[in-house]
Amino acid sequence: MNAPTQRPLRVLQVSAELAPYAKTGGLADVTAALPDALRAQGVDCRVLLPGYPSVRQAVQLATALEPLLWPWGRVGRVLRGELPALPGRPSYVLDAPDAFDRPGTPYATPEGALFPDNLERFAALSHAAAWLGSGGDSAWWPDLVHAHDWHTGLACAWLALAPPRGSEALRAARSVFTIHNLAYQGLFPAIAVARLGLPAAAFQMEGLEFHGQLSCMKAGLHYANAITTVSPSYAREIQTLEQGCGLDGLLRRRAGELVGVLNGVDDRVWNPATDKLLPVRFDAQSLEGKAACKAHLQQALGLEPAPQRLLLGVVSRLVAQKGLDLVVEALGDLLGLGAQLAVLGQGDPALEAAFREAARQHPGRVSLSQGMDEAAAHRLVAGCDVLLVPSRFEPCGLTQLYGLAYGSLPLVRRVGGLADTVVDCSLEHLADDRATGFVFERFDRGDFRDALRRAIVLWSRPDEWRRVQRRAMAQRFGWDRAAEGYLAVYRRALRQ
């Protein structure tokens, strides 16, 4: 007699972003790549997304589940359908037009002002995730809800606090909460607790309360069965006073349930040998194509067509976390060393203005492209020689991983995932053939300038530069390894 076949582990991933439908940063790339990687590990992973216009337009063969009425008066419904970016399995879309059918980013107006109802919008997403995790779709019931960042932290609270639904329920799904950036916590006035229909008893230090406010991030950290973040170093750093953002005590108490799982790179999207967004494709054995990408980039950005100049690139949100004020401060140093600088991004108006002024004062040496365009990002990563990621703190960082894959050596600060993924071009690492980039320690102009000088010196030695490039391009940060890490976390959460 044959033994019964064990069904696959069922996981519902819920996130405010997923590429290509909604993206403001690395969160969207992670949540787009992880479901397929988990599927390759035998996990039945489905996603729940807000019904932004881009998502509603993309979903196919949609079936509406029963309507949802939230305590704060909004009405919505969950659609089950298919998304072309995630073929071969159903996905869920929260259809609530008054919450999500609006212009701008997922969080703000086209002018950059945060939507005043962001709490209710993402509470609705969290509530829908908990509803599905408690049997909302009778055709598919997840064993576990994987919630990403503060926008979905309340899902973990509702799963822990609300009774299971349905006569077949033994319990609601367990939950795993992933911190992508602890600095963004989703803080709202305390009065919101009652408006959202959460138990009053949950608003305490051992719950949702954070200095008199409701913290959606803390909801995930306190109530989830397991916590992950996106690099091993960041998992250690956020347990310290310096980088814990006021939540280090809670994170130290939950250290046994906190794991750092390093992000991966989706090589279907980020691979210079197959990247259709590049003017010329290349690999580690045909770096002439990379030189052609550099020439194309210099021409497109109005930079001096000088192959001998080291071209530094920035692809980033222009915010203080990313350390780009250090680049502005050291601009004279990098120009004095003979380098060019190409910046792509948007964010802090003061930083935008500083780079705009630098481009005006140094035509042919500095360029600024405001906004965030996927094709432009690929071309800049491919065309530059060095990618600058001088972050004050960095949970993981994906830009440096893209730089490694494209032979654009990352210049990074030794924090978080940057420390976990880039090996400095020190003499000993060059001798051991381990060097993949340039790393500095202290967040100051002197250390940053020294790393720039190391880059310039290596650039003057083409044979050594090519050796480091090829070593960098040989690094593998695949999602298969990350998926194995998440699967181990899921199993531990389910054993609790």
C-alpha positions in Angstrom: 0.0 0.0 0.0 1.4 3.4 -1.0 2.0 6.0 1.6 -0.1 9.1 1.3 1.5 12.0 -0.6 2.2 15.0 1.7 0.9 18.2 0.2 3.2 21.1 -0.3 3.7 23.8 2.3 1.3 26.7 1.5 2.6 30.2 2.0 0.8 33.5 1.3 3.2 36.4 0.7 1.8 39.8 1.3 3.6 43.0 0.3 2.9 46.6 -0.7 5.2 46.3 -3.7 6.0 43.7 -6.3 7.9 44.3 -9.6 7.0 45.1 -12.3 3.6 46.3 -11.0 4.6 48.6 -8.1 8.2 49.5 -7.3 9.9 52.2 -5.2 13.0 50.2 -4.3 14.4 46.8 -3.5 11.3 45.5 -1.7 9.6 45.0 -5.1 12.5 43.1 -6.5 12.6 40.8 -3.5 8.9 40.0 -3.5 8.9 39.4 -7.2 11.8 36.9 -7.1 11.0 35.0 -3.9 7.8 33.2 -4.9 9.4 31.4 -7.9 12.5 30.5 -5.8 10.2 29.0 -3.1 8.2 27.2 -5.8 11.5 25.6 -6.9 11.8 24.3 -3.3 8.4 22.7 -3.5 6.5 25.5 -1.7 3.0 26.4 -2.9 3.5 30.2 -2.6 0.9 32.7 -3.6 0.9 36.5 -3.3 -1.5 39.2 -2.1 -1.1 42.6 -3.6 -3.0 45.9 -3.3 -5.2 46.6 -6.3 -3.2 49.5 -7.7 -4.3 50.4 -11.3 -1.2 48.5 -12.7 -2.2 45.4 -10.8 -5.9 45.6 -11.6 -5.1 46.0 -15.3 -2.7 43.0 -15.3 -4.8 40.4 -13.4 -6.5 37.9 -15.6 -9.3 35.4 -15.1 -10.3 37.1 -11.8 -12.9 35.6 -9.5 -14.2 37.7 -6.7 -14.3 36.2 -3.2 -16.8 37.5 -0.6 -16.9 41.2 0.1 -14.9 42.6 3.1 -16.2 45.3 5.3 -13.6 46.9 7.6 -14.4 48.5 11.0 -13.4 51.9 9.7 -16.1 51.9 7.0 -14.3 50.9 3.8 -15.5 48.1 1.7 -13.3 45.9 -0.6 -13.0 42.4 -2.0 -10.3 40.0 -2.7 -9.9 38.8 -6.3 -8.3 35.5 -7.1 -6.7 35.5 -10.6 -3.5 35.2 -12.5 -0.7 37.8 -12.8 1.6 37.5 -15.9 4.7 38.1 -13.8 3.8 35.1 -11.6 2.5 32.5 -14.2 1.3 29.1 -13.4 -0.4 29.8 -10.1 -3.3 31.9 -8.7 -2.5 35.3 -7.1 -4.7 37.5 -4.9 -5.5 41.2 -5.4 -7.2 43.4 -2.9 -9.7 45.3 -4.9 -10.5 48.5 -3.0 -10.5 51.3 -5.6 -11.1 54.2 -3.1 -7.9 53.1 -1.3 -5.6 52.1 -4.2 -6.8 53.5 -7.5 -5.0 56.8 -7.4 -2.0 58.4 -9.1 1.4 58.6 -7.6 3.6 56.0 -5.8 2.1 53.3 -3.6 2.5 55.8 -0.6 2.4 59.3 -1.9 0.9 61.7 -4.4 2.7 62.7 -7.6 3.9 65.8 -5.7 5.5 63.6 -3.0 3.0 64.2 -0.2 2.2 61.0 1.8 -1.4 59.9 1.5 -3.2 60.9 4.7 -5.1 57.6 4.8 -2.0 55.3 4.5 -2.8 53.6 7.8 -6.3 52.6 6.7 -5.0 51.6 3.2 -2.4 49.2 4.5 -4.5 48.1 7.4 -6.9 46.9 4.8 -4.1 44.9 3.1 -3.1 43.4 6.4 -6.6 42.5 7.3 -7.2 40.8 3.9 -4.0 38.8 4.5 -5.2 37.7 7.9 -8.6 36.9 6.5 -7.0 34.6 3.9 -4.8 33.2 6.6 -7.9 32.3 8.5 -9.8 30.5 5.7 -11.1 33.3 3.6 -10.6 31.3 0.4 -12.1 27.9 1.1 -10.3 26.6 -2.0 -6.8 27.4 -0.6 -5.8 27.9 3.0 -2.2 28.9 3.7 -0.2 27.3 6.5 1.8 30.5 6.9 1.5 34.2 6.0 4.8 35.9 5.1 4.4 39.6 5.7 6.9 42.2 4.4 7.7 45.5 6.2 5.5 47.8 8.2 2.7 48.0 5.6 1.8 44.4 6.5 2.8 44.2 10.2 -0.8 44.3 11.3 -1.5 41.0 9.5 0.7 39.3 12.1 -1.3 41.0 14.9 -4.7 40.1 13.5 -3.6 36.4 13.0 -2.4 36.2 16.6 -5.4 38.1 18.2 -8.4 37.2 16.0 -10.2 33.8 16.3 -9.9 31.4 13.3 -12.8 31.5 10.9 -14.8 28.6 9.6 -15.8 25.3 11.1 -12.8 23.4 9.6 -10.3 25.8 11.3 -8.0 24.3 13.9 -6.0 27.6 14.0 -5.1 30.6 11.9 -2.0 30.5 9.8 1.3 31.2 11.5 3.2 34.3 10.4 6.7 35.3 9.4 7.6 39.0 9.3 10.5 40.3 7.2 12.2 43.6 8.1 13.4 45.3 4.9 14.2 48.6 6.6 13.7 49.1 10.3 13.9 52.9 10.0 10.4 53.1 8.3 8.0 51.9 11.1 4.5 53.0 10.1 3.8 55.2 13.2 0.3 56.5 13.6 -1.8 58.2 16.4 -3.0 55.9 19.2 -6.6 56.7 18.5 -6.3 54.5 15.4 -6.3 51.3 17.5 -10.0 51.6 18.3 -10.8 52.8 14.7 -9.2 49.7 13.3 -11.1 47.4 15.5 -8.0 46.0 17.3 -8.4 44.9 20.9 -7.7 47.8 23.3 -5.5 45.4 25.3 -3.1 45.1 22.4 -2.1 48.8 22.8 0.6 48.3 25.4 4.4 48.1 25.5 4.2 44.3 25.0 2.1 44.9 21.9 1.4 47.7 19.4 2.4 50.8 21.5 5.6 52.7 20.7 6.1 55.9 22.6 2.4 56.6 22.7 1.8 55.8 19.1 0.6 52.8 17.1 3.6 51.1 15.4 2.8 48.8 12.5 6.4 47.6 12.4 6.2 46.7 16.1 3.0 44.7 15.4 5.0 42.5 13.1 8.0 42.2 15.4 5.9 41.4 18.5 3.2 39.1 17.1 4.9 37.1 14.3 6.0 33.6 15.0 9.3 34.2 13.3 11.2 37.4 12.2 13.7 37.7 9.4 15.7 40.5 7.9 17.6 40.7 4.7 21.2 40.1 5.7 23.0 38.4 8.6 25.0 41.6 9.6 21.8 43.7 9.7 20.2 41.1 11.9 23.0 41.7 14.4 23.1 45.5 13.9 19.4 46.1 14.7 19.8 44.6 18.1 22.1 47.5 19.0 21.1 50.9 20.4 22.8 52.6 17.4 20.7 50.9 14.7 17.8 49.5 16.6 15.6 52.6 16.0 14.1 52.2 19.5 13.1 48.6 18.9 16.5 47.0 19.8 15.2 45.8 23.2 12.3 43.9 21.6 14.6 42.5 19.0 17.1 41.3 21.6 14.3 39.6 23.4 13.2 37.9 20.2 16.8 37.1 19.1 16.0 33.4 19.1 13.3 34.0 16.4 15.3 36.5 14.4 17.3 35.3 11.3 19.2 37.2 8.6 18.6 35.8 5.2 20.6 37.5 2.5 18.7 38.8 -0.5 19.4 37.3 -3.9 19.6 38.6 -7.4 17.1 37.4 -10.1 19.5 36.6 -13.0 16.5 36.5 -15.3 16.4 40.2 -14.9 20.0 41.2 -13.9 22.3 39.4 -16.2 24.6 41.3 -18.6 24.8 38.4 -21.0 21.0 38.4 -21.6 19.9 41.9 -20.6 17.8 43.3 -23.4 17.9 46.8 -21.9 21.6 47.2 -22.7 22.9 48.6 -26.0 25.5 45.7 -26.0 25.5 42.5 -24.0 28.6 41.1 -22.4 30.0 38.6 -19.9 33.2 38.1 -17.9 34.9 36.7 -21.0 33.8 39.4 -23.4 34.3 42.7 -21.5 34.6 44.7 -24.7 30.8 44.9 -24.5 31.0 46.6 -21.2 33.4 49.2 -22.7 30.8 49.8 -25.4 28.1 50.2 -22.7 30.3 52.8 -21.0 30.8 54.8 -24.2 27.0 54.7 -24.9 26.3 55.9 -21.4 28.7 58.8 -21.6 27.2 59.9 -24.8 23.6 59.6 -23.6 24.4 61.6 -20.4 26.4 64.3 -22.0 29.6 63.2 -20.3 33.0 63.6 -21.8 33.6 60.6 -24.1 36.7 59.5 -22.2 37.2 55.8 -21.8 40.4 56.5 -19.7 38.3 58.2 -17.0 36.9 56.2 -14.1 33.1 56.5 -14.3 31.4 56.4 -10.9 27.7 55.6 -10.8 24.9 56.2 -8.3 21.5 54.4 -8.7 19.6 55.2 -5.6 16.9 56.9 -3.7 18.5 60.3 -2.9 18.1 60.1 0.9 20.3 60.5 3.9 20.3 56.8 4.7 22.1 56.1 1.4 25.0 58.4 2.4 24.9 60.5 -0.7 25.6 63.7 1.3 29.0 62.1 1.6 29.3 62.0 -2.2 28.4 65.6 -2.4 30.9 66.5 0.3 33.7 64.6 -1.5 32.8 65.8 -5.0 36.0 67.9 -5.2 38.0 64.8 -4.2 36.6 62.5 -6.9 36.8 65.2 -9.6 40.4 66.0 -8.5 41.2 62.3 -8.9 40.0 62.5 -12.5 36.7 60.6 -12.2 33.3 61.2 -13.7 30.0 60.9 -11.8 26.6 59.8 -13.1 23.7 60.0 -10.7 20.2 58.4 -11.3 17.6 58.9 -8.6 15.2 61.1 -6.8 14.3 61.9 -3.2 15.5 64.6 -0.8 15.1 68.0 -2.6 18.3 69.3 -1.0 20.3 66.3 -2.4 18.7 66.7 -5.8 19.6 70.3 -5.8 23.2 69.6 -4.8 23.7 67.1 -7.6 21.9 69.4 -10.1 24.3 72.2 -9.2 27.3 69.9 -9.5 26.2 68.9 -13.0 25.8 72.6 -13.9 29.2 73.5 -12.6 31.0 70.5 -14.1 29.5 69.7 -17.5 31.0 66.6 -19.0 32.1 65.4 -15.6 28.9 65.1 -13.6 25.4 64.2 -14.7 22.1 63.9 -12.9 19.1 62.0 -14.2 16.1 62.6 -11.9 13.5 59.9 -11.4 13.8 56.2 -11.4 13.6 54.4 -14.7 14.3 50.7 -14.9 15.9 50.8 -18.3 18.1 53.7 -17.3 19.1 51.9 -14.1 20.3 48.8 -16.1 22.3 51.0 -18.5 23.9 52.9 -15.8 24.9 49.8 -13.8 26.3 48.3 -16.9 28.1 51.4 -18.2 29.8 52.6 -15.0 33.1 51.3 -13.7 32.3 51.7 -10.0 28.9 51.8 -8.2 28.8 54.0 -5.1 26.8 52.7 -2.1 28.2 54.7 0.8 25.2 54.0 3.1 24.9 55.1 6.7 23.1 51.8 7.2 22.0 49.2 4.7 19.7 46.2 5.5 21.0 44.4 2.5 21.3 46.5 -0.6 20.7 45.1 -4.1 22.6 47.7 -6.0 26.0 46.4 -5.0 24.8 42.9 -6.1 23.8 44.2 -9.5 27.2 45.9 -9.7 29.0 42.7 -9.0 27.1 40.9 -11.6 27.8 43.6 -14.2 31.5 44.0 -13.4 30.9 47.5 -12.0 32.9 47.2 -8.8 30.9 48.4 -5.7 32.4 51.0 -3.4 30.5 50.5 -0.1 30.6 51.2 3.6 31.1 48.2 5.8 27.5 48.0 7.2 24.7 45.5 6.9 24.4 43.5 3.7 27.2 45.6 2.1 29.6 44.1 4.6 28.3 40.6 3.8 28.7 40.8 0.0 31.7 43.0 -0.9 35.4 42.2 -0.2 37.8 45.1 -0.2 40.7 45.4 -2.7 43.3 45.4 0.1 46.7 43.9 -0.7 45.9 40.6 1.1 42.6 40.2 -0.6 44.1 41.0 -4.0 46.8 38.4 -3.3 44.2 35.8 -2.3 42.1 36.6 -5.4 39.1 37.4 -3.1 38.7 41.2 -3.8 35.5 42.3 -5.4 35.2 46.0 -4.6 36.2 48.8 -2.3 35.1 49.0 1.4 35.5 51.8 3.9 34.7 51.8 7.6 33.8 55.2 9.1 31.2 57.4 7.7 33.4 60.4 7.0 35.0 62.1 4.0 38.5 60.8 4.8 37.6 57.1 4.8 35.5 57.6 1.7 38.3 59.5 -0.1 40.7 56.7 0.7 38.4 54.1 -0.9 38.1 56.4 -3.9 41.9 56.5 -4.1 42.2 52.7 -4.0 39.7 52.5 -6.9 41.8 55.0 -8.9 45.0 53.2 -8.2 43.5 49.8 -9.2 42.0 51.5 -12.3 45.5 52.5 -13.4 46.5 48.8 -13.4 44.2 47.3 -16.1 45.3 43.7 -15.7 44.5 43.7 -12.0 41.3 45.6 -12.6 40.1 43.0 -15.1 41.0 40.2 -12.6 38.9 41.8 -9.9 36.1 42.4 -12.3 36.0 38.8 -13.3 36.1 37.7 -9.7 33.2 40.0 -8.9 31.2 38.7 -11.8 31.8 35.1 -10.6 30.0 35.8 -7.3 26.7 34.0 -7.0 23.9 35.5 -4.9 21.0 33.4 -6.3 17.5 33.2 -4.9 17.9 29.5 -4.5 20.1 29.9 -1.5 17.8 32.6 0.0 14.7 30.4 -0.6 16.4 27.5 1.4 16.9 30.0 4.2 13.3 31.1 4.2 12.1 27.5 4.0 14.1 26.7 7.2 12.4 29.7 8.9 9.0 28.6 7.8 9.5 25.1 9.2 10.7 26.4 12.5 7.7 28.8 12.8 5.3 26.0 12.1 6.9 23.8 14.8 6.3 26.3 17.5 
